[in-house]
Amino acid sequence: MTKPTLHKENLQWLLKQSTDVKIAMLESHLDICRLIVNEVLEEEVTSLCGEKYSHDKPHAGRYSRWGYNPGSVRIGEHRLTIQVPRVFDHQTNAVKSLESYERLREIVVDDEYLLRGIMLGLSVRDFADLNSNPSAKALTRSSVDAAFIERSAERLKEFEARRYDQEQFIALFVDGKYLAGEQILLALGVTAQGRKLPLGFVQTTNENSKPCADLFSDLIERGLSINQGLLCVVDGSKGLRKAVSDVFGAQALVQRCQWHKRENVLSYLPKEDHVLLKHQLQSAYAMTCYEQAHQELEELAKEIERRNKSAANSLREGLSETLTLHRLAMTEFSRSFATTNCIESLNSQIGSATRKVKRWTSSDQRHRWVAIGLLEAEQRMRKVDNHQRLPHLQRAITEAVRAENFN
């Protein structure tokens, strides 16, 4: 059936309708809200002017009904259009403001709906123009913008204050993402249960060791424990590698990203050589024995050296750290921990969330967007592969950091 059009109706009107009408009305929460708003306004008008058509007037007849003006109140993410009763004050010869209407106008936009809506791809303009109900007038762009800044600032503060005392982390992924010409260095932890948890970030111009070290130190201050050892999965950045050693020391094992290593080597060689070399590198890394994999990669470096010495040097640089899982005899976890794919995926989600930002104005803006992007992505992250067997990896890491000759 056709849903009735509402203007000045209230809850008493709804109670008199048929079951079909009531069910149709329940399909839209905004229509129910409109009835409640009208009821609230009518109660105040009645207290001032008395019942309609009654000669018994309160306040010695000081107030009279005086028609309606168009108005609106905020309900969740919408401005709901309503007809606001006018009350004339004969003593002041002016229209009296309704206190209930002023209070209704102070209802704030739903925080989670606003943040999630924008982070899932709606721009501030899109959100302001959102209109899922024909009689709901959209919020103004400026009000959405102001609300988003306030709520995202609160989320940033909460994120930066999060503590990790109750978590045991097996691995730490670290990588940088460029956002409007500035690099944001991100840290992603993997718990003993396999859960991925964004831990922190820092804004920097490059992966210099000092900001990286500051990020790690901040995580330790917030409860990141390295007593059982930690597998740090990183790319080939020297500054990042130095920061790991400076802050975590012998408690950290470094797994260099095999994908980054491959891409670095390929960058020195002509494209016609890429397909074969990718296959050779993949075959070597697919071996489960450390000695065999290392020997295969050394032989490959000798072969490459005849064509390009720089490419061979690139392959040999940090080679053993691309085989850390092999040395631990834990290649069953290579899918999750041999590359930085986990955090690359996180970077991609932040990129999707920020793609509609047309103008970056400040560091605060970057920090707010990154924080809510990380918190939003956290809700959709799945556990790492083979997470049921992570205790085996944890024991191998712990034993290795306690062995003086591992590094």
Rosetta blueprint (number, residue, H / E / L):
1 M L
2 T L
3 K L
4 P L
5 T L
6 L L
7 H L
8 K L
9 E L
10 N L
11 L H
12 Q H
13 W H
14 L H
15 L H
16 K L
17 Q L
18 S L
19 T H
20 D H
21 V H
22 K H
23 I H
24 A H
25 M H
26 L H
27 E L
28 S L
29 H H
30 L H
31 D H
32 I H
33 C H
34 R H
35 L H
36 I H
37 V H
38 N H
39 E H
40 V H
41 L H
42 E H
43 E H
44 E H
45 V H
46 T H
47 S H
48 L H
49 C H
50 G L
51 E L
52 K L
53 Y L
54 S L
55 H L
56 D L
57 K L
58 P L
59 H H
60 A H
61 G H
62 R L
63 Y E
64 S E
65 R E
66 W E
67 G E
68 Y E
69 N E
70 P E
71 G E
72 S E
73 V E
74 R E
75 I E
76 G L
77 E L
78 H E
79 R E
80 L E
81 T E
82 I E
83 Q E
84 V E
85 P E
86 R E
87 V E
88 F E
89 D E
90 H L
91 Q L
92 T L
93 N L
94 A E
95 V E
96 K E
97 S L
98 L L
99 E H
100 S H
101 Y H
102 E H
103 R H
104 L H
105 R L
106 E L
107 I L
108 V L
109 V L
110 D L
111 D H
112 E H
113 Y H
114 L H
115 L H
116 R H
117 G H
118 I H
119 M H
120 L L
121 G L
122 L L
123 S L
124 V H
125 R H
126 D H
127 F H
128 A H
129 D H
130 L L
131 N L
132 S L
133 N L
134 P L
135 S L
136 A E
137 K E
138 A E
139 L L
140 T L
141 R H
142 S H
143 S H
144 V H
145 D H
146 A H
147 A H
148 F H
149 I H
150 E H
151 R H
152 S H
153 A H
154 E H
155 R H
156 L H
157 K H
158 E H
159 F H
160 E H
161 A H
162 R L
163 R L
164 Y L
165 D L
166 Q L
167 E L
168 Q L
169 F E
170 I E
171 A E
172 L E
173 F E
174 V E
175 D E
176 G E
177 K E
178 Y E
179 L E
180 A L
181 G L
182 E E
183 Q E
184 I E
185 L E
186 L E
187 A E
188 L E
189 G E
190 V E
191 T E
192 A L
193 Q L
194 G L
195 R L
196 K E
197 L E
198 P E
199 L E
200 G E
201 F E
202 V E
203 Q E
204 T E
205 T L
206 N L
207 E L
208 N L
209 S H
210 K H
211 P H
212 C H
213 A H
214 D H
215 L H
216 F H
217 S H
218 D H
219 L H
220 I H
221 E H
222 R L
223 G L
224 L L
225 S L
226 I L
227 N L
228 Q L
229 G L
230 L E
231 L E
232 C E
233 V E
234 V E
235 D L
236 G L
237 S L
238 K H
239 G H
240 L H
241 R H
242 K H
243 A H
244 V H
245 S H
246 D H
247 V H
248 F H
249 G H
250 A H
251 Q H
252 A E
253 L E
254 V E
255 Q E
256 R E
257 C L
258 Q H
259 W H
260 H H
261 K H
262 R H
263 E H
264 N H
265 V H
266 L H
267 S L
268 Y L
269 L L
270 P L
271 K H
272 E H
273 D H
274 H H
275 V H
276 L H
277 L H
278 K H
279 H H
280 Q H
281 L H
282 Q H
283 S H
284 A H
285 Y H
286 A L
287 M L
288 T L
289 C L
290 Y H
291 E H
292 Q H
293 A H
294 H H
295 Q H
296 E H
297 L H
298 E H
299 E H
300 L H
301 A H
302 K H
303 E H
304 I H
305 E H
306 R L
307 R L
308 N L
309 K H
310 S H
311 A H
312 A H
313 N H
314 S H
315 L H
316 R H
317 E L
318 G L
319 L H
320 S H
321 E H
322 T H
323 L H
324 T H
325 L H
326 H H
327 R H
328 L L
329 A L
330 M L
331 T H
332 E H
333 F H
334 S H
335 R H
336 S H
337 F H
338 A L
339 T L
340 T L
341 N H
342 C H
343 I H
344 E H
345 S H
346 L H
347 N H
348 S H
349 Q H
350 I H
351 G H
352 S H
353 A H
354 T H
355 R L
356 K L
357 V L
358 K L
359 R L
360 W L
361 T L
362 S L
363 S H
364 D H
365 Q H
366 R H
367 H H
368 R H
369 W H
370 V H
371 A H
372 I H
373 G H
374 L H
375 L H
376 E H
377 A H
378 E H
379 Q L
380 R L
381 M L
382 R L
383 K L
384 V L
385 D L
386 N L
387 H H
388 Q H
389 R H
390 L H
391 P H
392 H H
393 L H
394 Q H
395 R H
396 A H
397 I H
398 T H
399 E H
400 A H
401 V H
402 R H
403 A L
404 E L
405 N L
406 F L
407 N L
